[in-house]
C-alpha cells in the first residue's frame, strides 16, 4: 500500500518510480529468455562477472579468459565448484604470441596498453604495480564452439584487437557486451565510435548501457558497459 501511494504521489510531481534491475540481472534475463547456453567471458579478472550472472540465475556454460597471475588464481578458485564454468590463463588479441601486461593495483584495470594520465587522475589510488609477460591467443584458435553465444569484452582498451581475432565467434554471437572507454584511459585504446560502428556493421545494435567508471573529481563518465544485440534482420552464421 505504501509503495502504491508513493508511486501515485511521484506521478503528481511528474515522476515515475520503477524497480531498478542491475545490469547483470538484465543480461542474465536476456540469456535465459533467449536460450543462450554459452557466455565467453574475455577479461574475466577475478570472476566477478560470471559470479554475478550465476547470482541472477544464469546456468549455461561460461568460458573465462584472464592472463594476470593473481587474478587468474582467484578466478580459478571462484569457478572450482562450477562444472559449467571453465577458465583459461591467456590474453586474447589479433595475433598469437607473448606481450607485456601492465598489472594494476586493483587487478581490474590491468591492460596490455599503457595507462594514461586521465585514468590516473580519475582514480589516484589505482596504479601499475608490476608487469608480467603473458601469452596472447586468437579467440577463434582456442575456442571451437558452434553454439549461439554472448561475447563479453572487458580488456581495457584492447577490444578491437580481440575482435580482430574472433571473426568466427562473432558470426555466431547473438549478444556482445563490450566495455567502451569514453575518456582517454589507455594509450592506443580502441576509439568508442569505431567500436560502435564496427559492431553495427556486423549486424549488432546497441540495446543497453551501464556506467562503470567515473572521474571522482568532476563526475564525468569515463567508461560504460554496452550491450549489443544482433538485429533480427541480420542472421548469424
N, C-alpha and C positions, 0 to 999 in steps of 0.2 A: 504494500500500500504506500509506504513512504517513497519507494523508488518511483512509483507511478506519479505521485504528487510532485516529486522533484522534476520529472520529465515535463509535466504539464506546466509547472512554473517556468522552466527553462524555455519552453516554446513561447510563452508570453513575452519573454525577453528576446525572442528571435534566435534562440539557440536550440540545437538538437543534441541530446545526450545518448550515446550508444556505448556498449561494452567494448573495451579495447582488446584486440586479439594480437598477441605478439607475432612478430614476423615469422618465427619458426613454426608457430601454430598455423599460420596461413599457408606456409609451404607444405607442411605435413598434410593439411586438408586437401590441397591440390593433388598431392601424390596419391593419397588414399582414394580420392574420388575418381582420379584418372587411371587407377590401377597400375601406377608406375612402380615396378618391382626392383629398380636399380638406381642408386644415388652414387655418383662419382664425386668424391669429396677431395678436391685438389687444394692443398694448403690447409691441411687439417689441424695444424698446431697440436694442441693437447687433447683434441677430440670434442671440443665444446659444441661444435655444430651438430655432429652426429648424436651426441648425448641429448641435445635439445630436441632433435627430430624424434628420437625414441620417447622422450618425455611427453611429446604431443601425439603419440600413438602410431608413428610410422614403424612398420615391421618388415619392410623389404630389405634387400641386400644393400649394404653400404661398403664401398671400396675407398679407403682413405690413403692419401699420399702426403707424406711430410718428411723433409730431408734433415731438419735440425735434430741433433742427437738427443738433447734433453727433452724437447717437445715430443719426439717420437717415442721415447721411453714412457712418457705419461699417456700418450695416445694408445700405445700397445696395452698398457695396464687398464685403460678405460674399456678397451674392446675385448679384453681377455675372456670374459664370460659370455660374450655375444657371438654365437656361431654364425650369424649372418653379417658380421662386420669384420672385414679383413683390412690389413694395413701394410703399406709398402714404404720403406725408408728411401725415398728418392724425390728429387725435384723434377718438374716437367717443363719442357720447353720445345723449341723448334728443331733442335739438333741434339743428338745424343753426345755425351762427353762428361767432363767434370768442370766445375766452376766454384768460385769463392762465394760463400754465403755470409752475409753480414748478420751476425746474431745479435738481436736486440735484448735489452734487459727484461722486457715483458714477454719475450719469445714471439708474440703475435705480430710484432712489427718487423720481424726478421725478413730480409729480402736479398735477392741476388743483385739488386741495384743499390747504389749509394743513397743514404738518407739525406734529404735536402734540408736547408735551414728552416723552411716553413714547418716541416714536421717537428724539428727540434724546438722551435719556438712555441708551437701549439701544445706540445706535450714535453715540457722540460725535464720530467722525471724519467723519460724513456731515452735510452742511448744505446749505441752499438758497443757491446762489451767484449766481443770476440769475433773471430772469423773461423769458418770451417770449410774444408774442401768437400763438396757434395757431388754425387752423381746426378746427371740430368738425362732423362729419357723422353722420347716422344710418347704421348699417351696412346696413340694408335699402335705402337710397337709393344706395349706392355699389357694392354687390356683388350682381349678379343671377346666381346660380348655383344651379341646382336640385338639385345632387348632394348626397347624404348627406355630412356633414362633421363634423369636430371643431372646436368653437368654443373657443378658448383666450383667457382674460381675465387680464391682468396689468397692472392700471391703477390700483393704489394707492388703493383705497377708492372708485373710481368705477364699480364693477362693475354696480350696479343701474341706472345711467343708460345704460350700454352695452346692457344687456338691454332697457331700455325702447325703444331704437331698433332692435331686431332681432327682432321677433316672427316674421317670415317665415323668417329664417335659423334661429331656434330651432326652428321647426316641422320643419326639415329635418335638424337636428343629431342625430347618434346618440351623440355624446360631447360633454361640456362640461368643460373644465378651467378652474377658477376659483380665483384666489388669495383666500384668506379671512384677513382681519385679525382675530385674536383679541384683541389689545391695541388700545387707542385710539391709533392711529398717525396718523390724518389727520382733521381736523375735518370732520364731516358724512359720514364713511365709511359704506358700506353695512354694517348690522349682520350679523354672521356667521349668526345664527339665521334672520334673514329671508331671506338668500340661499339657505340650505339648504332652507327651507320653500318658497320660490318655485320652485326647481328641482324639488323633489319634486312640487309641484302641476302642473308642466309634464310630469311623467312620467319624471323622472330620479332614479336612486338613487345614493347615494354608494358608490363601489367601491374607492377608493384614496386615500391621503393621503401627503404628503411635507412635513415641516417645512422651512421655508426661512429663517426669521429668528428668532433667539434674543436674549433680553436678556443681554448679556455679564456683567451684574452677578449676577443670581440664576439664570440658566439657563432662565427661562420661555420657552416657545414663544409667539411673538407673531404669526407668520404661517405658514400652511401652503398648499401647493398641493393642491387637492382635485379628484379626477376623478369625474365623474358619468356614468353610462351610462343610455341610455334603457331603461326596463323593457320586457321583451318583450311584455307585455300592453298597452303604450301605444304604438301605431304612430305614426311620424312622418307629417307632412303630405306 
